[in-house]
Every structure is written in C-alpha cells, then in structure tokens.
Amino acid sequence: MSVFQRQIIKGSVSNFLGIGVGVLNNIWLFPLAFSLEELGIYRWVERTAVLIAAIALLGLHRTYVRYQSRFKGEDASQFLSNIVVLVAAIAAIMGIAFTFFAERLALLLDVPVADEIFTLGAVLAGSMAYTLGLSISSSAKRISVPFFLKNVVIRLSLLLGAVLVSRQYFDFAVWMRLFALVHMSVGILVLLYSIKLKGIPLRRPQPLGKGLGKELATFASSGIVMAVMTMSLATIDSQMIASIMSYEALGVYSIAFFIGSFVDGIRRPVSQALSPQFANLWNENNKEAIAKMYGRTSRVLMAVALTSFVVIVPNLDLIFSFIPDPDRFESAKPVVVLILLSRVIDYSFGSNGEMLSNGPYFKWNLLAITALVALLVGLNFVLIPSYGLEGAGYSLVISYAVFNLSKALFLYRKERMQPFSMVQFQLLLIAAVTFTSAKFLAGSDWAHLLLMNAVIGTGLLLGFILVRKRI
C-alpha cells in the first residue's frame, strides 16, 4: 500500500471518528443544550468564517499545491516562506477586523445581529491557518494529523463544552468563545505541523526571481475566485436560510445538513490528497494516469454515496428519534434525503473538480463553478420562499446535476476522458434493489426495523462481493 493510499485511509478514519463525535454533538447534545436560535448562530459563524477565509487566502494555498513541485532547495524554502508569511499576516489582520466588525457584516448580509457573532474573527483566523496548513501537508502526502485535529479534537472540545452548558456551568456565549479559541489554536497548530513536516527552513520573504510572477499571479487570482465559489457552495444555503427565514430555521437545517453530509467523511481526504497528485500528473503530461484516476474516483465515491443513501434514508425516523424534542426537527427529514441525493449525483462524476482546477483547464473550471453558484443562488431565491427548507435541498440537486454534467462533457470534448463504465450501472442497480426492498419492509416496530436493516446489510455485502475487484 502506497503512502498516498495510507493517508487517504487514515484521513478517512479521522473524519469518521470526528463524525462519530459529531453525531453525539449534532444529533443529541447540541439540541439538548442549545435553543434553535443558538444552533443557528453557531452555524452562521462557522459557515461565514469558512466563506470569508476562502476570500482572504487570496488563492495562496492552491498556488502552493499547484507549483510547489517546481521548486527545489533554496527556492522551495523561499516559496514556502513567502506563502506562509503572507497568509499569517492576512489572517492576523482579518481576525482582528472581523472581531470588531462582525455586527456590520451581519447587517450587510441581512441576518439578525447576535452578541456571540463577535467570535467570527478568531474562527476566521483559525480557518485560514488550518486551510494553508492542510494544503502544505497534502503536498507532503501527510493529511491524517490535520484531519484528526480538526475533526476529532475540535469536536471533542465542543462536546465537553456543551456538556457543561447543559449542566449550567456556563452559558452559550462562553461556549462560543471556547469554540473560537479551540478553532484558532488548532489552525495554528496544523500550520506549524505542516511547516515542520516539509523540513524546509523559513526565510525572510523576498521575490523568487524566477520570472514566474505573472503565471503565479494569474493562478492565484483564479484561485481566489475558485475558493470563494467552492466555499459559497458549502455556505450559501446557510446564509440564505438565515436571511430569508430565520436563525431557528438554520438550526433545523444544520441537523439535516450534518446527517446528509455524512458521506463527506470520505470525499474530503480524497479531494485533499488528490489535488497535488493531479497537479503533478498534469505537469508531467501523464494523461493516461489522470484518466485512470478519474474513473476510479467515480467508482469509489459513487459506491460510498450510494451506501450512505441506502443506509440512512430508511432509518431516518430512528435517527431523529434520538434527538431531544425531535418534533422541532421534523421538517429536516425530507431535506436529508435531498442532500444525500445531491451527494450521489456529485460523487458519481468522480474528482472532476480536482482534475480541472489543478491543470490547464483551471480557467474553464472557474467559469463553471461561478455559473453553479449563480444558479444555486437563483434557485434558492425562488425555491426557499415557496418550499421552505426543502427548497434549499431541491436547489442542491438541480445545481449539482447541471454542474457535473457540464464538467463531464467538457472533459470528454477536450481530452476524451469520461469516468463511467458498467460498474457504475451495477452499483446503481444493487443500490436500487436494496433500497426498494428495505422500504418495503419498513415499519414502526423493532421487528420490522431489524428485518429492514438485515436486508440492507445483506444487499451491501452482496454488492461488495460482486463489484469490489472492479472498483
């Protein structure tokens, strides 16, 4: 097993450990300790920090991943130093600014102002440091530690804090300060770890003098827009729900989003590990290897997404029964189904985004993702007022279908690459038969529940046996 494969596995394990803690947090503890409004405030700060961090990084983290393999020796040290110092300075400035101007931002975005949103600055600075650190670590094929710190350590800290809130040792405002402090500390720790991992001494920032300024600036500029658009996809629904509906509605949506995004536990480490791999392969013009990786990521990610859909959707009533006062979150159930469906569509097309953004077609990918965000915003404006939270789910399904189909057609026209084979058709067939059988056996008593999940387990096991060698 290669270092690359081991890091994907370790990163996925860290993600799923974090998801395990996240289940305790999001399904049980947070609804027990916090009101719907408080859940919405927390989610708004978290998602807004991610979006602003994508802008403030100026594409520097993507630039490092794309070009780091071109530099050796002292040039590699200088390139790393320039990137780290720039990001550290910007993160410090942005962290201070958004600590004091978070209220004005909320007014600008037309969301209710809450006292706790001043923690935005610290969360933002931590997000920037973490994102750069993760990018540097991925270039060294070491992503498991950053994923563990973010997905396990942060969530455990929030779990302990929420327990104390539920027992009235302190309140939500103190918990938000804890969230901000832990987030910033982990970001700094990951950045320091990644620098040590590279084993390259930092230098005083100065120009490289390699005549690459224009090329680096062009890629970085596109990276800014790319990062903004990518993060917008993850945050625009939260922003628009808070603006069009309320923090309470966002609190309900956060539960649906967490459950529906379970499959991201695999996608995130795969994406992070593949980005430098695709960049290196494009630099070497190794299109055969790129095409093989394209097809394999489609098969693997599609299998994971379908498995999550087949397991979660029939068990939604059981999952929601564990939430304290579950009637508050009843409207989240159909949203979970729609989010999972959007993941199946998105993942079935493989790592086409990583292929495009780290190669010669990054400008086209930028246009495509910009169009996707515009489509998503437009659909949300139309569908959320008409269908409530389900409207956000419908928007995701439609947008991701159009987006991925356009990228697939572009790659086929330009490079004659496409990820599909009979394996994907077989995966869909197995999932459809298993899901239909499970829904037919669904019932409210434990006997039906056990029988239904026995059918799901049997279907997944048979599917694994039938297709595992071809995935």
C-alpha positions as CSV (number, residue, x, y, z in Angstrom):
1,M,0.0,0.0,0.0
2,S,1.4,3.4,-1.0
3,V,1.9,6.4,1.3
4,F,-0.8,8.1,-0.7
5,Q,-3.4,5.3,-0.1
6,R,-2.5,5.1,3.6
7,Q,-3.0,8.8,4.1
8,I,-6.4,8.7,2.4
9,I,-7.4,5.8,4.7
10,K,-6.0,7.5,7.8
11,G,-7.7,10.8,6.8
12,S,-11.0,9.0,6.3
13,V,-10.7,7.2,9.6
14,S,-10.0,10.6,11.3
15,N,-13.1,12.0,9.5
16,F,-15.3,9.1,10.6
17,L,-14.1,9.4,14.2
18,G,-15.0,13.0,14.0
19,I,-18.3,12.2,12.5
20,G,-18.9,9.8,15.5
21,V,-18.3,12.6,17.9
22,G,-20.3,14.9,15.6
23,V,-23.3,12.5,15.8
24,L,-23.2,12.9,19.6
25,N,-22.9,16.7,19.3
26,N,-25.4,17.4,16.5
27,I,-28.0,14.7,17.0
28,W,-28.2,14.7,20.8
29,L,-26.1,17.1,22.8
30,F,-26.4,20.4,20.9
31,P,-30.2,20.1,20.6
32,L,-30.3,19.3,24.3
33,A,-28.0,22.2,25.4
34,F,-28.9,25.0,22.9
35,S,-32.1,26.6,21.5
36,L,-32.8,26.5,17.8
37,E,-31.7,30.2,17.6
38,E,-28.4,29.4,19.3
39,L,-27.8,26.5,16.9
40,G,-28.4,28.8,14.0
41,I,-26.0,31.4,15.4
42,Y,-23.2,28.8,15.8
43,R,-23.8,27.5,12.3
44,W,-23.8,31.0,10.8
45,V,-20.4,31.9,12.5
46,E,-18.9,28.7,11.4
47,R,-20.1,28.8,7.8
48,T,-19.4,32.6,7.4
49,A,-15.8,32.1,8.7
50,V,-15.2,29.4,6.0
51,L,-16.5,31.7,3.3
52,I,-14.5,34.7,4.3
53,A,-11.4,32.6,4.8
54,A,-11.7,31.4,1.2
55,I,-11.6,35.0,0.0
56,A,-8.9,36.2,2.4
57,L,-6.5,33.4,1.5
58,L,-6.2,35.0,-2.0
59,G,-5.7,31.6,-3.6
60,L,-2.3,31.2,-1.9
61,H,-3.0,27.8,-0.5
62,R,-4.0,26.5,-4.0
63,T,-1.0,28.2,-5.6
64,Y,1.4,26.4,-3.2
65,V,-0.2,23.0,-4.1
66,R,-0.1,23.7,-7.8
67,Y,3.5,24.9,-8.0
68,Q,5.5,23.5,-5.1
69,S,6.8,20.6,-7.1
70,R,8.6,23.1,-9.5
71,F,10.9,24.4,-6.7
72,K,13.9,22.6,-5.2
73,G,16.4,23.5,-2.4
74,E,16.6,27.2,-1.5
75,D,13.9,28.1,-4.0
76,A,11.5,25.7,-2.3
77,S,12.3,27.3,1.1
78,Q,11.7,30.8,-0.3
79,F,8.5,29.8,-2.0
80,L,7.1,28.2,1.2
81,S,8.3,31.2,3.3
82,N,6.6,33.8,1.1
83,I,3.3,31.9,1.2
84,V,3.4,31.3,5.0
85,V,4.3,34.9,5.9
86,L,1.7,36.4,3.6
87,V,-1.1,34.2,4.9
88,A,-0.1,34.7,8.5
89,A,-0.2,38.5,8.1
90,I,-3.5,38.4,6.3
91,A,-5.0,36.1,8.9
92,A,-3.9,38.3,11.8
93,I,-5.4,41.4,10.1
94,M,-8.7,39.7,9.1
95,G,-9.1,38.1,12.5
96,I,-8.8,41.5,14.3
97,A,-11.0,43.2,11.8
98,F,-13.9,40.7,11.9
99,T,-13.8,40.6,15.7
100,F,-14.8,44.2,15.7
101,F,-16.9,44.4,12.5
102,A,-18.9,41.2,12.7
103,E,-22.1,43.1,13.5
104,R,-21.7,45.3,10.4
105,L,-21.2,42.2,8.3
106,A,-24.4,40.6,9.7
107,L,-26.3,43.8,8.9
108,L,-24.8,43.8,5.4
109,L,-26.0,40.2,4.8
110,D,-29.4,41.0,6.3
111,V,-29.2,38.4,9.1
112,P,-30.2,39.1,12.7
113,V,-27.4,40.5,14.9
114,A,-26.4,38.4,17.9
115,D,-23.9,39.2,20.6
116,E,-22.0,35.9,20.0
117,I,-21.0,36.7,16.4
118,F,-18.0,38.7,17.5
119,T,-16.2,35.3,17.8
120,L,-16.2,35.4,13.9
121,G,-12.7,36.9,13.8
122,A,-10.9,34.2,15.8
123,V,-12.7,31.4,13.9
124,L,-11.8,33.1,10.6
125,A,-8.1,33.3,11.5
126,G,-8.1,29.7,12.6
127,S,-9.8,28.6,9.3
128,M,-7.2,30.4,7.3
129,A,-4.2,28.9,9.2
130,Y,-5.8,25.4,9.0
131,T,-6.5,25.6,5.3
132,L,-3.0,26.6,4.4
133,G,-1.5,24.0,6.8
134,L,-3.6,21.3,5.3
135,S,-2.6,22.3,1.8
136,I,1.1,22.2,2.7
137,S,0.6,18.8,4.5
138,S,-1.2,17.3,1.4
139,S,1.8,18.2,-0.7
140,A,3.9,16.1,1.6
141,K,1.3,13.3,1.5
142,R,0.5,13.7,5.2
143,I,-3.1,14.7,5.8
144,S,-4.1,12.4,8.7
145,V,-2.9,14.5,11.6
146,P,-4.6,17.8,10.4
147,F,-7.8,15.9,9.8
148,F,-7.6,14.3,13.2
149,L,-7.1,17.7,14.9
150,K,-9.9,19.4,13.1
151,N,-12.5,16.6,13.1
152,V,-11.8,14.9,16.4
153,V,-10.1,17.4,18.7
154,I,-12.3,20.3,17.9
155,R,-15.5,18.3,18.1
156,L,-14.4,16.7,21.4
157,S,-13.7,20.1,22.8
158,L,-17.2,21.3,21.7
159,L,-18.7,18.2,23.2
160,L,-17.2,18.8,26.6
161,G,-18.2,22.5,26.5
162,A,-21.8,21.6,25.5
163,V,-22.0,19.1,28.4
164,L,-21.0,22.0,30.8
165,V,-23.6,24.2,29.2
166,S,-26.3,21.6,29.6
167,R,-25.4,21.3,33.3
168,Q,-25.5,25.1,33.5
169,Y,-21.8,25.6,34.5
170,F,-21.7,28.4,31.9
171,D,-23.8,29.7,29.0
172,F,-23.9,29.7,25.2
173,A,-21.9,32.9,25.0
174,V,-18.9,31.3,26.9
175,W,-19.3,28.2,24.7
176,M,-18.9,30.3,21.6
177,R,-15.7,31.8,23.0
178,L,-14.4,28.2,23.6
179,F,-15.3,27.3,20.0
180,A,-13.4,30.3,18.7
181,L,-10.3,29.7,20.9
182,V,-10.1,26.0,20.0
183,H,-10.6,26.7,16.3
184,M,-7.8,29.2,16.2
185,S,-5.5,27.1,18.3
186,V,-5.9,24.0,16.0
187,G,-5.4,26.2,12.9
188,I,-2.1,27.5,14.2
189,L,-1.0,24.0,15.4
190,V,-1.8,22.5,11.9
191,L,0.2,25.2,10.2
192,L,3.2,24.7,12.5
193,Y,3.0,20.9,12.0
194,S,2.9,21.3,8.2
195,I,6.0,23.6,8.1
196,K,7.9,21.1,10.3
197,L,6.7,18.2,8.1
198,K,8.2,19.8,4.9
199,G,11.6,20.0,6.7
200,I,12.3,23.3,4.9
201,P,13.7,26.3,6.9
202,L,11.7,29.5,6.6
203,R,13.4,32.6,5.2
204,R,12.8,36.3,5.1
205,P,10.2,37.0,2.4
206,Q,11.6,38.2,-0.9
207,P,10.9,37.8,-4.6
208,L,11.8,34.4,-6.1
209,G,13.3,36.0,-9.2
210,K,12.3,33.1,-11.4
211,G,10.2,35.0,-13.9
212,L,7.1,33.2,-12.7
213,G,5.4,36.2,-11.2
214,K,2.8,36.7,-13.9
215,E,2.0,33.0,-14.0
216,L,1.7,32.7,-10.2
217,A,-0.4,35.8,-10.0
218,T,-2.8,34.5,-12.7
219,F,-3.3,31.2,-11.0
220,A,-3.6,32.8,-7.6
221,S,-6.2,35.2,-8.9
222,S,-8.2,32.4,-10.3
223,G,-7.7,30.6,-7.1
224,I,-9.3,33.4,-5.1
225,V,-12.5,33.2,-7.2
226,M,-12.3,29.4,-7.2
227,A,-12.0,29.2,-3.4
228,V,-14.8,31.8,-3.0
229,M,-17.1,29.9,-5.3
230,T,-16.2,26.5,-3.7
231,M,-16.9,27.8,-0.2
232,S,-20.0,29.5,-1.4
233,L,-21.4,26.1,-2.4
234,A,-20.9,25.0,1.2
235,T,-22.2,28.1,2.8
236,I,-24.7,29.9,0.6
237,D,-27.6,27.8,1.7
238,S,-26.9,28.6,5.4
239,Q,-26.6,32.3,4.5
240,M,-29.8,32.5,2.5
241,I,-31.9,30.4,5.0
242,A,-30.8,32.8,7.8
243,S,-31.6,35.8,5.7
244,I,-34.9,34.6,4.1
245,M,-36.2,32.6,7.0
246,S,-34.5,32.8,10.5
247,Y,-31.7,31.5,12.8
248,E,-34.3,28.9,14.1
249,A,-34.8,27.6,10.5
250,L,-31.0,27.5,10.1
251,G,-30.8,25.5,13.3
252,V,-33.2,22.9,11.9
253,Y,-31.3,22.9,8.6
254,S,-28.0,22.3,10.3
255,I,-29.2,19.0,11.6
256,A,-30.3,17.9,8.1
257,F,-27.0,19.1,6.6
258,F,-25.0,17.2,9.1
259,I,-26.8,13.9,8.5
260,G,-26.9,14.4,4.8
261,S,-23.2,15.3,4.6
262,F,-22.1,12.0,6.4
263,V,-20.6,10.9,3.1
264,D,-18.2,13.8,3.1
265,G,-16.1,11.9,5.6
266,I,-14.6,10.1,2.6
267,R,-14.7,12.9,0.0
268,R,-12.7,15.4,1.9
269,P,-9.5,13.4,2.5
270,V,-9.7,12.0,-1.1
271,S,-10.0,15.5,-2.5
272,Q,-7.2,16.9,-0.4
273,A,-4.9,14.0,-1.2
274,L,-5.7,14.0,-5.0
275,S,-5.2,17.8,-5.6
276,P,-1.3,17.6,-5.5
277,Q,-1.4,14.3,-7.4
278,F,-3.4,15.7,-10.3
279,A,-1.1,18.8,-10.3
280,N,2.0,16.6,-10.6
281,L,0.4,14.4,-13.3
282,W,-0.6,17.5,-15.4
283,N,2.9,18.9,-15.0
284,E,4.2,15.5,-16.4
285,N,1.5,15.4,-19.1
286,N,0.6,11.9,-17.9
287,K,-2.9,11.9,-19.3
288,E,-3.3,8.1,-19.1
289,A,-2.8,8.1,-15.3
290,I,-5.2,11.1,-15.0
291,A,-7.9,9.2,-16.9
292,K,-7.4,6.1,-14.7
293,M,-7.6,8.1,-11.5
294,Y,-10.7,9.9,-12.9
295,G,-12.6,6.6,-13.4
296,R,-11.5,5.1,-10.2
297,T,-12.6,8.1,-8.1
298,S,-16.0,7.9,-9.7
299,R,-16.5,4.3,-8.8
300,V,-15.2,4.6,-5.2
301,L,-17.1,7.8,-4.4
302,M,-20.3,6.7,-6.1
303,A,-20.2,3.5,-4.0
304,V,-19.7,5.4,-0.8
305,A,-22.5,7.9,-1.6
306,L,-25.0,5.2,-2.6
307,T,-24.2,3.2,0.6
308,S,-24.9,6.3,2.7
309,F,-28.2,6.9,0.9
310,V,-29.3,3.3,1.3
311,V,-28.4,3.1,5.0
312,I,-29.6,6.5,6.2
313,V,-32.8,7.2,4.3
314,P,-34.8,4.1,5.5
315,N,-33.5,4.7,9.1
316,L,-34.4,8.4,9.2
317,D,-37.2,8.0,11.8
318,L,-34.9,6.0,14.0
319,I,-32.1,8.6,13.7
320,F,-34.4,11.5,14.5
321,S,-35.9,9.7,17.5
322,F,-32.6,10.1,19.3
323,I,-32.8,13.9,19.0
324,P,-34.1,15.6,22.2
325,D,-37.6,17.0,21.4
326,P,-37.5,15.6,17.9
327,D,-40.7,17.3,16.7
328,R,-38.8,20.5,16.4
329,F,-36.7,18.9,13.6
330,E,-39.5,17.1,11.7
331,S,-39.1,19.4,8.6
332,A,-35.5,18.4,8.3
333,K,-36.2,14.8,7.2
334,P,-37.0,15.4,3.5
335,V,-34.1,17.8,3.4
336,V,-31.7,15.0,4.4
337,V,-33.0,12.9,1.5
338,L,-32.4,15.7,-0.9
339,I,-28.9,16.5,0.4
340,L,-28.0,12.8,0.1
341,L,-29.3,12.7,-3.4
342,S,-27.2,15.7,-4.4
343,R,-24.2,13.9,-3.0
344,V,-24.9,10.8,-5.0
345,I,-25.1,12.9,-8.2
346,D,-22.0,14.9,-7.3
347,Y,-19.8,12.0,-6.3
348,S,-20.8,9.8,-9.2
349,F,-18.8,12.1,-11.5
350,G,-15.6,11.5,-9.6
351,S,-12.9,14.0,-8.8
352,N,-13.5,16.2,-11.9
353,G,-13.1,19.4,-9.9
354,E,-9.7,18.4,-8.7
355,M,-8.7,17.4,-12.2
356,L,-9.8,20.7,-13.7
357,S,-8.6,23.1,-11.0
358,N,-5.1,21.7,-10.9
359,G,-4.4,21.5,-14.6
360,P,-4.5,23.6,-17.8
361,Y,-8.3,24.0,-17.7
362,F,-8.5,25.8,-14.4
363,K,-9.9,28.9,-16.0
364,W,-12.8,26.9,-17.5
365,N,-13.5,25.3,-14.2
366,L,-13.6,28.7,-12.6
367,L,-16.3,29.8,-15.1
368,A,-18.3,26.6,-14.5
369,I,-18.2,26.9,-10.7
370,T,-19.2,30.6,-10.9
371,A,-22.2,29.6,-13.0
372,L,-23.0,26.9,-10.4
373,V,-23.1,29.4,-7.6
374,A,-25.2,31.8,-9.6
375,L,-27.6,29.0,-10.4
376,L,-27.7,27.9,-6.8
377,V,-28.4,31.5,-5.5
378,G,-31.1,32.0,-8.1
379,L,-32.8,28.7,-7.3
380,N,-32.7,29.4,-3.6
381,F,-34.3,32.7,-4.1
382,V,-37.1,31.0,-6.0
383,L,-37.5,27.8,-4.1
384,I,-36.9,28.6,-0.4
385,P,-39.8,31.1,-0.2
386,S,-42.0,28.5,-1.9
387,Y,-40.9,25.3,-0.3
388,G,-39.1,26.3,2.8
389,L,-36.1,24.2,3.8
390,E,-36.9,21.7,1.1
391,G,-36.3,24.4,-1.4
392,A,-32.6,24.5,-0.4
393,G,-32.4,20.8,-1.0
394,Y,-34.1,21.0,-4.4
395,S,-31.6,23.7,-5.3
396,L,-28.7,21.5,-4.5
397,V,-30.0,18.5,-6.5
398,I,-30.7,20.6,-9.6
399,S,-27.4,22.7,-9.4
400,Y,-25.1,19.7,-8.9
401,A,-26.7,17.7,-11.7
402,V,-26.2,20.6,-14.2
403,F,-22.7,21.4,-12.9
404,N,-21.3,17.9,-13.1
405,L,-22.8,17.1,-16.4
406,S,-21.3,20.3,-17.9
407,K,-17.8,19.4,-16.5
408,A,-18.1,15.8,-17.7
409,L,-19.0,16.9,-21.2
410,F,-16.1,19.5,-21.3
411,L,-13.5,16.9,-20.2
412,Y,-14.8,14.4,-22.8
413,R,-14.7,17.0,-25.6
414,K,-11.2,18.2,-24.7
415,E,-9.4,15.0,-23.6
416,R,-11.8,12.2,-24.5
417,M,-11.9,11.3,-20.8
418,Q,-15.0,10.0,-19.1
419,P,-15.3,8.2,-15.8
420,F,-18.2,5.8,-16.4
421,S,-18.3,2.0,-17.1
422,M,-20.6,-0.9,-16.4
423,V,-19.5,-0.9,-12.8
424,Q,-21.4,2.3,-12.1
425,F,-24.6,0.9,-13.6
426,Q,-24.2,-2.2,-11.4
427,L,-23.7,-0.1,-8.3
428,L,-27.0,1.8,-9.1
429,L,-28.9,-1.4,-9.7
430,I,-27.7,-3.0,-6.5
431,A,-28.5,0.2,-4.5
432,A,-32.0,0.5,-6.1
433,V,-32.9,-3.2,-5.3
434,T,-31.6,-2.9,-1.8
435,F,-33.3,0.4,-1.1
436,T,-36.6,-0.7,-2.5
437,S,-36.6,-3.9,-0.5
438,A,-35.7,-2.1,2.7
439,K,-38.5,0.5,2.2
440,F,-41.0,-2.3,1.5
441,L,-40.1,-3.9,4.9
442,A,-40.1,-0.6,6.8
443,G,-42.3,-0.4,9.9
444,S,-42.5,1.3,13.3
445,D,-41.8,-1.8,15.5
446,W,-38.4,-3.2,16.3
447,A,-39.1,-6.5,14.4
448,H,-39.6,-4.6,11.1
449,L,-36.6,-2.4,11.9
450,L,-34.3,-5.3,12.4
451,L,-35.5,-7.1,9.3
452,M,-35.1,-4.0,7.2
453,N,-31.5,-3.4,8.3
454,A,-30.8,-7.1,7.8
455,V,-31.9,-6.7,4.2
456,I,-29.7,-3.5,3.9
457,G,-26.7,-5.3,5.3
458,T,-27.2,-8.3,3.0
459,G,-27.6,-6.1,0.0
460,L,-24.5,-4.1,0.7
461,L,-22.5,-7.3,1.4
462,L,-23.5,-8.9,-1.8
463,G,-22.8,-5.7,-3.7
464,F,-19.3,-5.5,-2.1
465,I,-18.6,-9.1,-3.1
466,L,-19.8,-8.6,-6.7
467,V,-18.0,-5.4,-7.6
468,R,-15.1,-4.9,-5.1
469,K,-12.5,-6.1,-7.5
470,R,-13.6,-3.8,-10.3
471,I,-13.8,-0.7,-8.1
